[in-house]
């Protein structure tokens, strides 16, 4: 049993660091914890999505608590910024295509 606890400790430590990183993201962004919901036929994961990304980033980074925590916070923020840029680029393309069709 002690061997199992020793083997599971790095996994649990990273998971806790990721969960705390997800909570830190909510606090830093002045948001509320939003539960998963369906809206207009789309699933919005809300805090659950943030939690999944943060825990994944914590496990990818390292098995040190501090490094995992900062990876969870920074990784989630970086992916959110990347998602916003991609959505903005697609919206700009849609608007550009709409203007091209209006000129015809």
Beta strands, then each sheet from edge to edge (+ up, - down):
strand 1: 37-39
strand 2: 42-44
sheet 1: 1+ 2-
end
